[in-house]
Amino acid sequence: MSVVVVNYNGEQFLQNCVDSILAQSSPPGEVIVVDNHSADRSLDILRSISDVRLTVLPLADNVGYPAGCNAGIQNSSGDLIAILNNDVVLEPDWLKTLLNHDSQEWSLWASRIEFASPPGVIDSAGDGMAVVGSAFKIGHGDPVDLHLETREVFGPCAAAALYRRSLLEAVGGFDPDFFLVYEDADLNFRARLMGFRCLYVADARVLHGVNTSIGTFTDSYVFHGHRNSEFVFWKNMPARLLLFYLPERALFNLFSLLFFLWKGRGTAFLQAKLGALRERRAITEKRKKIQQDSTVSSREVRRHLERNWLKYRRKLAGPS
């Protein structure tokens, strides 16, 4: 079993993250930390940790989160692979709890991710997908007590998720063109289209710093989140559903534009849409393969999508 952590300038929390992995009651066979060309002391910290299970994979450039994940996956050997953000701290039984739910019914597992601060508040109890093609964190901002039931969800938040290698190979890994934000939502959708299922494991507890690398409502956050949301919708939504929900997608974009104009980030939002438009040929090529590989009906896909996207409008305003 392998653990992959992607790091970029994470010196302030990297030690705690790696320590919590190595201290697991059911220890992983290997821990691979992919460093995206950090400019801080991250590599010094990693090289000071003397544990034979730890491998440091320094990259020559910052290739982004999804490409960093792919590099770690390609250099791992486990049949099960956990993907972690560098700003998470795992409870000692986190991995043991997930492995207790290892059955052929499931190929992805989501953790109960809580905010490191304030305590007792959910960041993600698995991720959902709205009919407008925008992801949201289930339970985001709720008290923990509301999400103590293990259940099926659309997919995991990749801040702390477990995947079968066979699934990652089948879907082709993470899409490196996303660079950051929504890469997990995209992979979740592709997995769903191929019939793979995800279990939210309520007792697999993780504390998350949340957006410590990218910040909240920065230009980068808005640009990548809303460019990549277009990627998710146009790549993955089955044709029948795409046509049916396209008017709602347009309405969602209008609401989002007004929101970001109010936040002073309207330029970043419009640049995101232009960025997606410039990638239309690549999106079309990817869509052809994804839809050809799909093994489930539009009706089955629709069953797992959240139709009342206005209910989650605040969560959908920013990326998952």
N, C-alpha and C positions, 0 to 999 in steps of 0.2 A: 504494500500500500504506500502511495507517494503523496507528499504534500508539496504544492508549488505556491510560492509567495512572490509577487511582483513588487519590486521596490523602486521608488524614485525619490531621492532626497528625504528619506524617512528616518533620519538619525534619532529624532526625539522619541520615536515609539517602536523602532525596529527590534531593539533588544527585548522588550517585554513581549512582543509578538512571537519571536523565535523561542524565547524561554518557555512560553505557554505551550508551544508545539512539542518541544522536547520533553516537557513534563507530563505529557498525556499518559493516563493510566493504561491505555492500549496504544503503545508508541508506534508511530509510522516507521516503515522500513527505511525511508529516505526523506529528506527535506531539501528541496531545491529552491534557493532564493535567486531570482533573476533580477539583476540590478540594471536599470535602464539608464546607465551612464550618469549616475548621481554625481553632483558637484560638492556634496557635503561629506561627512565622516562615515557614511553608511558602510563602505567597504572595509574600513578599519575596524568597525564594530563587528562585522560579520567574521572577519579573519581572526578576531580575538576569541571567538567561540570555538572551543576545542571539543568537537563531537563528531565522531566518524560518520554519523548519519547526515551531517550537513554538507551540502555542496553549494558553492557560490558560483553563479554563472554571470559574470560581468559582460555587458554588451557595449559595443563601441559607440552606439548612438542611442538616444531615447526613441525607441521604436513604438512606444505606446503600450497601453495595458493589454489589449487582445493579442498583439504580436508577442509581447513578453510572456503571456500565458502559454501561447503556442510553443515558444522556445523551451519553457520549462516542461511542458508535456512531452515534447519530442526527446528531451534528455532524461525522462523518467522511465521507470520500468514496471510500476504497479498496474494491476488490473483495475484498481480503484484509485482515483486521483482527486485530492482535495485542492481547491483553489481558494486562496486567502488574500485579502487586502493586507497591507503592511501595518495598518492601524487597528487591527483586531487583537483581542486577548481572549483565548479560549478557556472555558471552564475545564478542569482536569479530566472529566469524563466525556468531553465533547465527542471525540472520535469513537470511543467505545459505544456511546449511545447511538451514533449514526450506524455503526457496523452491526448493531443489534437488529437493525431494520433492513439488513441486506437480504433481499429476496429478488427473484427474477421478475417480479411484478414491477419493480422500480429500477430506473436507470439514472435518475437524478435525485438528490436529497437536499432539502433546504433546511437551514438552521433557524433557531429562534435568536435573531439578532437584536440586541438591545442597545440603546444609547449608553455610552460610557458615562455620560452626564447629560441630563439629570437621570438618576437611577430609576429603575422600575418602569421604563417607557420603551415601547417597541419601536425599533427602526424598521425591521422587516420580518414578517412571519411568512416568508415566501413572497414571490412576486406574481402579480396578475397582469393580464393584458386586456386592454379595452378594445372595443370594436373599431375605434378610430386609429388603431395601430400604435397606441402609446402605452408604455408600461407603467405600473404603479406598485408601490410597496404595500403589501397587505398589512393592515394594522398600524401603519405608520403614525406615530404619535399617541397610540392607544396605551392604556395600562396593560402591563404584562398579563394580568389575570384574565383578560379577554381572549388570550391566544395560547391556552395551555392544552389544546386538543390536537393530536396528531391527525393529519388529513391530507388528501391530495390537493395540490395547487398547480398552477400553470407551469411554474418553474422556480428555481432558486435565485436569490440574489447572490452574485458571484463574490461578494465581500467575504462569504464563508459558505462554500458549497462543496458537495461531493458528487463526482461523476464516474460512470463506468468508462473505461478507456474505449470499449467497443462503441459506445454512443459517440464519443468525441471523434473517433475515426470515421464513423458513418456519416456524421454531419459535416466533416471537414474542419473541425476545430472552430475557434473564434475567427471572426472576420477582421483582419488587420486594418482594413480601411476605416473602421470606426474610430481608431486611435484611442479614444476613451469615452466612456458613458454609453450605455445601451448595448454594449457588446454581449452582455449576458441575456438581455431581452431578445436579441436577435437569435442567439443560439437556442434559447428556450423555444422560440417559435419554430425554428427549423426542426428541433427535436420532436415537437408536438406533431408537426406535419408528417413525420416518419413513424408516428405511433408510440414514441417513448413517453414515459410517465414519471412525474415527480412527486415525492412524498415530503411534506413538511413535518419535521421531527421536533415536536414541541419541547422536549427535554434537552435538545442539543443546543446549549446556551453559549452565546458569544457576546462580548462587549465590543462596540464599534465606535471609533472616533468620529466617523462620518465626514466625508468631503474634506479631509485634512490636506489633501494634495491639491485639489482643484478649487476649493472654496464653495460658497453658496451664492448663486446668482452673479457670478463673475461673467465677463464676456466669454471666456473659454467654456464655462459651464453651459451658458445659454447656447452658444454656437454649436458645440458638439452634441449637446442633448437634442436640439431641435433639428439639426441636420440629420443626425442618426435616427431620429424618430421617423423621418421620411424614408430613410433606407429600410427600416423595419417594415413599414406599411407596404411600400412598393415592391420589395423583394418577396415578402412572405404571404401576404394576404391572398387566399385563393380567389380566382378571377370573379366568381359569382359574388363573393362577399365584398371584394374590392369595389365593384360597381355599385353594390347596394349601399355600402357605407361611405362612399366617396363624398356625398353631400355633407355628411356629419364630420368627415375629416376636414373639409373646407371650413365648416363652422368652428371646429376645434382650433384650427389655425388662426381664424379671426379672433376668437376669444384670447388665444395666447398672445397674439400681436398686441391687442389692447392692454393685456396684463403687463407685457414687457415694456411697452411705451410708458406705462405708469411707473414702472420700476427704473426707467432710464436706460433700458437695455434693448430698445427697439432696433437700433442699428445692428447689434449682434444677432438678433432674431432674423432680420431680413437677410443678413449675410449667410445665415444658416440655410435658408431656403434657396438662395442662389447657389450655395455650395452643393446642395443636393441636386439642383437642376444641372449643374456642370457634370455630375456623375451619372447622368441618366443612361448613357450607353452601357456603362459597367453594371448599373443596377439591372438593366434589361437582360443582360447576359446571365447574371447571377440568378435572376428570377426564373429564367427558362429551366435551368438545372434544378433549382429548388422545387419548382412545381412538377417537373418530371419525376423527381425522386419521392414526391409525396405519396403516402400510402393510405391516407385517411380521407373521408369525405368532407365536403364543405360543412355539412350538417354537424359532423363530429367536431370540427374545429370551432364552429360557432358556439357549441355547447360549453366550451371552456373560455369564451370571451365574455368580458363584463360589458353588458349592453348599456347600462345607465352610467355612461362616462361622466355626466355632469355631477354625479355623486362624488366623484374623485377629482373634481376640477382643480382643487388646490394641489393635490398630489401629482396631477398630470401636467401642471404648469412647469414643473422642473423635472429633469430626468430621474429615473429610478436609481 
